[in-house]
Amino acid sequence: SKGTFLIRTSTTSPSHPFVISKVNREGATNHQRIAFDRGTRVFSLDIMYDTGVHRVASDPDERVSQFIELVRTDLYLKQACPGSKFAAVFLEQVNQGYITT
């Protein structure tokens, strides 16, 4: 359905280790590569807005799941695809702190 997405690893482009596969607002499936700069440790991708294409980038050392949350609304990512091995990174988790022995 529209807004369904999954994050998958890319096997074809080392500089783009992840791909967002999604069903867009019109109901078409498309794929968007997420770039990763090993030097700066920053994820980035280009988003088409009414004013043109703009590159959106993460903070250094941010996890890919944090970056997805940053671009989620602009890319119309509504619901993670059930069964994706990366779906767990988008579930709300409770941090119970460190375990002491």
C-alpha positions as CSV (number, residue, x, y, z in Angstrom):
1,S,0.0,0.0,0.0
2,K,1.0,3.6,-0.4
3,G,3.8,4.6,2.0
4,T,5.0,1.1,2.7
5,F,8.8,0.8,2.7
6,L,11.7,-1.4,3.5
7,I,15.4,-0.8,3.9
8,R,17.7,-3.3,2.3
9,T,21.4,-3.6,1.7
10,S,22.8,-2.8,-1.7
11,T,25.0,-5.3,-3.4
12,T,25.9,-3.2,-6.4
13,S,27.3,0.1,-5.0
14,P,29.8,0.2,-2.1
15,S,29.2,3.9,-1.7
16,H,25.5,3.3,-1.3
17,P,25.2,0.5,1.3
18,F,21.5,0.8,1.8
19,V,18.4,1.2,-0.5
20,I,14.9,2.4,0.5
21,S,12.3,0.4,-1.6
22,K,9.0,2.2,-1.3
23,V,5.5,2.6,-2.6
24,N,5.1,6.3,-3.4
25,R,2.1,8.6,-3.1
26,E,0.9,7.6,-6.6
27,G,1.2,3.8,-5.8
28,A,4.3,3.2,-7.8
29,T,7.3,1.3,-6.4
30,N,10.6,3.0,-6.6
31,H,14.1,2.5,-5.0
32,Q,16.3,5.2,-3.5
33,R,19.9,4.7,-2.7
34,I,21.4,6.0,0.6
35,A,25.0,7.2,0.2
36,F,27.5,6.7,3.0
37,D,30.8,8.6,3.1
38,R,33.3,6.5,5.0
39,G,35.5,9.5,5.7
40,T,32.9,11.8,7.3
41,R,30.7,8.8,8.5
42,V,27.6,10.6,7.1
43,F,24.5,9.2,5.3
44,S,22.9,11.2,2.6
45,L,20.4,11.1,-0.2
46,D,18.7,13.5,-2.7
47,I,15.1,14.5,-2.2
48,M,13.0,16.1,-4.9
49,Y,11.0,19.1,-3.6
50,D,8.9,21.6,-5.5
51,T,11.9,24.0,-5.4
52,G,14.2,21.3,-6.8
53,V,16.5,18.5,-5.7
54,H,18.1,18.9,-2.3
55,R,20.7,16.7,-0.6
56,V,19.8,15.7,3.0
57,A,22.5,14.4,5.2
58,S,22.8,12.8,8.6
59,D,25.0,13.9,11.5
60,P,28.3,12.1,11.6
61,D,28.1,8.7,13.3
62,E,24.3,8.6,13.2
63,R,22.7,5.2,12.7
64,V,20.9,4.5,9.4
65,S,17.6,4.2,11.4
66,Q,18.1,7.7,12.8
67,F,18.7,9.0,9.3
68,I,15.5,7.3,8.0
69,E,13.6,9.0,10.8
70,L,15.0,12.3,9.6
71,V,13.8,11.8,6.0
72,R,10.7,9.7,6.7
73,T,8.1,12.4,6.2
74,D,9.6,14.0,3.1
75,L,10.0,10.5,1.4
76,Y,6.4,9.5,2.4
77,L,7.6,6.5,4.4
78,K,4.5,5.6,6.4
79,Q,4.8,1.9,7.4
80,A,7.7,-0.4,7.4
81,C,7.1,-3.5,5.3
82,P,6.2,-6.5,7.6
83,G,8.9,-9.2,7.6
84,S,11.8,-6.9,6.7
85,K,14.9,-7.9,8.6
86,F,15.5,-4.2,9.3
87,A,11.9,-3.6,10.6
88,A,13.1,-4.0,14.2
89,V,15.2,-0.9,14.1
90,F,12.0,1.2,13.7
91,L,10.1,-0.5,16.6
92,E,10.0,1.5,19.8
93,Q,12.2,-0.1,22.3
94,V,12.6,0.4,26.0
95,N,16.1,1.0,27.2
96,Q,16.5,-0.7,30.6
97,G,20.1,0.5,31.2
98,Y,23.1,-1.6,31.9
99,I,23.0,-5.0,33.4
100,T,25.3,-5.3,36.4
101,T,26.6,-8.5,37.8
